[in-house]
């Protein structure tokens, strides 16, 4: 039984399912682009995420710290002067020593602790040397635990998603080689994409390019399956 041999009711249901999967994927991509393209701090325009955005998302910006980013961004307004910001930046650059911290401790006591006490803001406490030191650690990207959890969710979710669409595409009336290629491509793209997250995080930022490649292949594969399936259901000739 091929897709173009289904009854009208089955054709409608399969078509709606395939189109809804495409609709869901479009909004998943919109969400991804909106969140990922802000990684490098540039939120202007409506452009797509860049290679640099992907690199920072999975590897971090290892020349930047959370504390350094905040005092040059949303928290800069709470410092009393530019000299205080420069003093903190120099302390970070000089190795974040405890002796050096004693010279800038008053800055945190005067400007930060009232909003960042440990009891109320346990994620970003700035009361002690150890807490401030931790906030000035280089940005190493997502933790291994976070990446493993994200991989788990993504692989299971997209695995089922791809399986259902691929099984539908295998029921089209295209040549067997085309059906097989279209059905396998989403899984290849997913493997490249997910593996590249880990390679970017653990080995080199150069693998951010293969993250992009995997994403492009996934988009192409799903477009092929969805458009091909709809065409076969409604426009191809039925052959015995």
N, C-alpha and C positions, 0 to 999 in steps of 0.2 A: 504494500500500500504506500503510495506516494502522496505528498501534500496536495498536489493538484487533483487527486482522486477522492479527497475527503468530501463529506457532505457539506452543504452550505453552513450549517450550524457549527460544525467542527472547524471549517475554514475561518469563520468569524472569531471563534474563541482563540484559536492558535494565532491569528493575526493580532488580536488585541493583546495577547500575552507577549508576543515578540515586540510589538510597539511599546508596551509598557516597560519592558526591560530596557529598551533604548532610551525611553523617557527618564527612567531612573538613573541610567548611566550618565546622561547629560547633566543632571543635577548633582550627581556625585562628582563629576568633573568640575562643575561650577564651584562647589564647596571646596574642592581641592585647590583650585586656582586662587580663590579668594584668600584662603588661609596660607598657602605656600608662598604666594608672591610677596607676602609681607615679611618674609624671613630676613631679607637683607635691609629692612628698615624703610624701603621705598614703597609707599602705598599710593603714590600718585598714578593717575591714569587708570585705564582698564586693560592693561597689557597682561600677557600670560606670564606664568612663573618662569624665571630664567634658570639657567644652569647654576648660577650662584645661589639662587633661592633654594634649589634642590640640595646643593652641597651643604648649606647651612642647616637645612632641615634634618638631614641624616648624619652629618658629621660635626655640626656645630661651627661656630666661628672662633677658632682657637686663639685668635689674637684679641678676643673680646671677653670681658667678664660681665656677669649680671650687674654687679655694683657699678662698674664703669659705664655700662649701657644706661643704667638708670640715672646716674648723675649727669649724663649728657643728653638725657631725654626727659621722661615724664617727671622725674624727681629733681631736676635742676632748679626749678623755681623755689624749692624749699631750702636751698642753701643760701646763706647770708651774703656770700660774695663769690666772685670768680676765683679768688685766692684759695678759698676753701676747696673748691672743686679741683684746682690744680694740686693742692696738697694731697688730696686723696689719690689722684692719678699718679703722683710721684711715689706715694707709699706702695701702690700696686706694682708699679714698674720696678721698684727697688727690692721686691721680694716679699712684701707683706710681713715684715718682722714685727715681733711684739714690742720691741723697743721703739720702732718707728710709729707703731699704733698709739703709743702713749702720747705722742706729740699731736696726734689728730683726734684723739678720743673725744675731746670737747666738742668737736663738730657733730659727732653722732649724738652726744648727750643733749646738745642744744637744738638740733634740727630733726633728728630721726627717731629717737627712742619713744617719743610721745605717740607716734603712729605705728611703730614697729616693736612693741614689747613682746616678749616670748609668749606670755599667756594669751594674748589676743590674736597675734599674727605668727603662729608657730612656723609657717612656711618661710618667712623672711624676717626673723628676729635680728636685731642689730644692737643688742645690749652689751655683749662681751666681745673680747678679742677673737675668740674662737668662732663666734657667730659671724662677725664682720669678715674674718679671714675666709670662711666658707663661702660667703656671698661674693668674694673676689676671686674665686677659682676660675680658671679659663673655661670657656664654654666648649665642652667636649661633645656636645650633641646629646641625643637621647640615650638613656641608659640601656644596657643590654637587656634588662628585664622588660623595659617598655617596648623595645624593638621586637623582642620575642612575642610579647602579647599582641602587638600590632600585626605581626606576621601571622600569628595564629588566627586572629579575626579575619584578616584580609584573605588568607589562603582558603579558609573554609567557606567564607561568603562568596568569593569570586569563583571558587572551585565548583560549587553547586550551581551558581549563576551560569558559568560557562558550559557546564555539563548539559543543562536543560536546553540552552540555545544550540549547542553543537548536535545534540540528538535530533532536534527539529531539522537542522540543516542537512543531516544525513538522510532525511526522508525526502529531500528534494529530488528532482529528476535530472539534475546536472550529471556530467560524467563522474564516475567514481573517484578519479584523481582530484577533481575540483572539490567534491564533497569532503573527501578525506583532508585535503589541505585546509579548507575552511573550518572544519571541525577541530583540527589539531592546533591551529594558529593561536586561539585564545590561551591555551595552556602553555604554549611556548612563550608567549608574551608575558604571561603572569610569572613564569619561572624566571625570565630575564629581569623583570621589574623587581620582584622580591629579593632575588639573589643580589641584585645591584645595590639595594638598600644596605645590606650587610657589608658588601665590599666597599661601599662608600664610607660607611661608619668605621670599619676596622682596618682597611688597607690604604685607600687613596681617594682623594676627591675626584680623580679622573673618571671614576665609575659613575659619577653623577650624569655623565653623558649617556651611559647605558640605561640608567633609570628613565631618562627622557625617551630613549629608544624603545624600551619596554612599554611605556605608556602610549607611545604612538602606534606601536604594533597592536596593542590591545584595542585602541580606537578603530584602527583599520579592520581588524578581525571581526569586531562586533558589527561594524557598518556592513561588512561583506555578508555576514550571516543574516542580519535583519533585512537588508535590501534584497538579498538573494532569495530569502524565504518568502517575503511578501510577493516578489515577482513570480516565483514558482507557483504560489498558491492561486494567484488571480490572473496571471497573464500567459503562463506557459500552456502549450497544447498537451492534452491528455493523450498518452500513448498506452496501448495495451501491453 
